[in-house]
Amino acid sequence: MYERLQTVRLRIMGMPVKEIADILSRSEKTIRSSISGNWQ
């Protein structure tokens, strides 16, 4: 849950998806899913 909140926070701050993915060591697809709310 914390990682998703961090992802959304960074995106709101204007950080590109690629950069967020690099910081969190996740794929861009995973980051996009987190942002769009497709998670369980």
DSSP file (Angstrom, degrees, kcal/mol; ACC not computed):
  #  RESIDUE AA STRUCTURE BP1 BP2  ACC     N-H-->O    O-->H-N    N-H-->O    O-->H-N    TCO  KAPPA ALPHA  PHI   PSI    X-CA   Y-CA   Z-CA
    1    1 A M     >        0   0    0      0, 0.0     4,-2.2     0, 0.0     5,-0.2   0.000 360.0 360.0 360.0 -43.2    0.0    0.0    0.0
    2    2 A Y  H  >  +     0   0    0      1,-0.2     4,-2.5     2,-0.2     5,-0.2   0.899 360.0  53.7 -59.3 -40.6    2.8    2.4    0.9
    3    3 A E  H  > S+     0   0    0      1,-0.2     4,-2.4     2,-0.2    -1,-0.2   0.892 107.3  50.6 -63.2 -39.3    4.4    1.9   -2.5
    4    4 A R  H  > S+     0   0    0      2,-0.2     4,-2.6     1,-0.2     5,-0.2   0.924 110.6  49.2 -64.3 -43.6    1.2    2.8   -4.3
    5    5 A L  H  X S+     0   0    0     -4,-2.2     4,-2.6     1,-0.2    -2,-0.2   0.909 111.5  49.2 -61.9 -41.4    0.8    6.0   -2.3
    6    6 A Q  H  X S+     0   0    0     -4,-2.5     4,-2.6     2,-0.2    -1,-0.2   0.907 110.3  51.9 -63.4 -41.4    4.4    6.9   -3.0
    7    7 A T  H  X S+     0   0    0     -4,-2.4     4,-2.1     2,-0.2    -2,-0.2   0.943 112.4  44.2 -59.6 -49.9    3.8    6.3   -6.7
    8    8 A V  H  X S+     0   0    0     -4,-2.6     4,-2.6     1,-0.2    -2,-0.2   0.901 112.7  52.5 -64.0 -41.5    0.7    8.5   -6.9
    9    9 A R  H  X S+     0   0    0     -4,-2.6     4,-1.8    -5,-0.2    -1,-0.2   0.928 110.5  47.0 -61.0 -46.1    2.4   11.2   -4.8
   10   10 A L  H  <>S+     0   0    0     -4,-2.6     5,-2.3     1,-0.2    -1,-0.2   0.887 112.6  50.3 -63.8 -37.9    5.4   11.3   -7.2
   11   11 A R  H ><5S+     0   0    0     -4,-2.1     3,-1.6    -5,-0.2    -2,-0.2   0.908 108.0  52.1 -67.3 -41.5    3.1   11.4  -10.2
   12   12 A I  H 3<5S+     0   0    0     -4,-2.6    -1,-0.2     1,-0.3    -2,-0.2   0.856 103.9  58.7 -61.5 -34.4    1.1   14.2   -8.8
   13   13 A M  T 3<5S-     0   0    0     -4,-1.8    -1,-0.3    -5,-0.2    -2,-0.2   0.550 126.2-104.6 -73.6  -5.6    4.4   16.1   -8.3
   14   14 A G  T < 5 +     0   0    0     -3,-1.6    -3,-0.2     1,-0.3    -2,-0.1   0.545  66.3 153.3  99.0   8.1    4.9   15.8  -12.0
   15   15 A M      < -     0   0    0     -5,-2.3    -1,-0.3     1,-0.1    -2,-0.0  -0.515  48.3-111.0 -73.2 137.0    7.5   13.0  -12.1
   16   16 A P     >  -     0   0    0      0, 0.0     4,-2.1     0, 0.0     3,-0.2  -0.311  21.3-118.8 -65.2 150.1    7.5   10.9  -15.3
   17   17 A V  H  > S+     0   0    0      1,-0.2     4,-2.7     2,-0.2     5,-0.2   0.892 113.2  55.8 -56.3 -43.3    6.4    7.3  -15.1
   18   18 A K  H  > S+     0   0    0      1,-0.2     4,-2.1     2,-0.2    -1,-0.2   0.907 108.0  47.7 -58.2 -43.0    9.8    6.1  -16.3
   19   19 A E  H  > S+     0   0    0      2,-0.2     4,-2.4    -3,-0.2    -1,-0.2   0.897 111.4  49.9 -67.2 -40.6   11.6    7.9  -13.5
   20   20 A I  H  X S+     0   0    0     -4,-2.1     4,-2.5     1,-0.2    -2,-0.2   0.925 110.1  51.6 -62.0 -44.3    9.2    6.6  -10.9
   21   21 A A  H  X>S+     0   0    0     -4,-2.7     5,-2.2     1,-0.2     4,-0.7   0.900 110.2  48.8 -60.1 -41.6    9.7    3.1  -12.2
   22   22 A D  H  <5S+     0   0    0     -4,-2.1     3,-0.5    -5,-0.2    -1,-0.2   0.919 111.9  48.5 -64.6 -43.8   13.5    3.5  -11.9
   23   23 A I  H  <5S+     0   0    0     -4,-2.4    -2,-0.2     1,-0.2    -1,-0.2   0.905 119.3  37.8 -62.9 -42.9   13.3    4.8   -8.4
   24   24 A L  H  <5S-     0   0    0     -4,-2.5    -1,-0.2    -5,-0.2    -2,-0.2   0.430 106.5-123.5 -91.9   1.0   11.0    2.0   -7.2
   25   25 A S  T  <5S+     0   0    0     -4,-0.7     2,-0.3    -3,-0.5    -3,-0.2   0.918  70.4 123.9  55.0  47.3   12.6   -0.7   -9.2
   26   26 A R      < -     0   0    0     -5,-2.2    -1,-0.2    -6,-0.2    -2,-0.1  -0.842  66.5 -95.3-127.5 165.4    9.4   -1.6  -10.9
   27   27 A S     >  -     0   0    0     -2,-0.3     4,-2.0     1,-0.1     5,-0.1  -0.424  31.0-117.6 -77.7 158.7    8.3   -1.8  -14.5
   28   28 A E  H  > S+     0   0    0      1,-0.2     4,-2.7     2,-0.2     5,-0.2   0.872 116.8  58.0 -62.1 -35.7    6.6    1.2  -16.2
   29   29 A K  H  > S+     0   0    0      1,-0.2     4,-2.1     2,-0.2    -1,-0.2   0.904 105.4  49.3 -61.1 -42.0    3.5   -1.1  -16.7
   30   30 A T  H  > S+     0   0    0      2,-0.2     4,-2.2     1,-0.2    -1,-0.2   0.908 111.5  49.1 -63.2 -42.4    3.3   -1.7  -12.9
   31   31 A I  H  X S+     0   0    0     -4,-2.0     4,-2.3     2,-0.2    -2,-0.2   0.921 110.2  50.3 -64.8 -43.9    3.6    2.0  -12.2
   32   32 A R  H  X S+     0   0    0     -4,-2.7     4,-2.2     1,-0.2    -1,-0.2   0.898 110.3  50.9 -61.5 -39.7    0.8    2.9  -14.7
   33   33 A S  H  X>S+     0   0    0     -4,-2.1     5,-2.0     1,-0.2     4,-1.0   0.908 109.7  50.1 -63.8 -41.9   -1.4    0.2  -13.2
   34   34 A S  H  <5S+     0   0    0     -4,-2.2     3,-0.4     1,-0.2    -2,-0.2   0.906 111.8  47.9 -62.6 -41.5   -0.8    1.7   -9.7
   35   35 A I  H  <5S+     0   0    0     -4,-2.3    -1,-0.2     1,-0.2    -2,-0.2   0.889 111.9  48.5 -67.7 -39.5   -1.7    5.2  -10.9
   36   36 A S  H  <5S-     0   0    0     -4,-2.2    -1,-0.2    -5,-0.2    -2,-0.2   0.604 115.7-113.8 -80.4  -9.7   -4.9    4.1  -12.7
   37   37 A G  T  <5 +     0   0    0     -4,-1.0     2,-1.6    -3,-0.4    -3,-0.2   0.596  69.7 139.6  91.1  11.5   -6.0    2.1   -9.7
   38   38 A N      < +     0   0    0     -5,-2.0     2,-0.3    -6,-0.2    -1,-0.2  -0.554  40.3 108.0 -87.6  73.0   -5.8   -1.4  -11.2
   39   39 A W              0   0    0     -2,-1.6    -5,-0.0    -5,-0.1     0, 0.0  -0.942 360.0 360.0-144.4 163.8   -4.4   -3.1   -8.1
   40   40 A Q              0   0    0     -2,-0.3    -1,-0.1     0, 0.0    -2,-0.0   0.347 360.0 360.0-126.8 360.0   -5.5   -5.5   -5.4
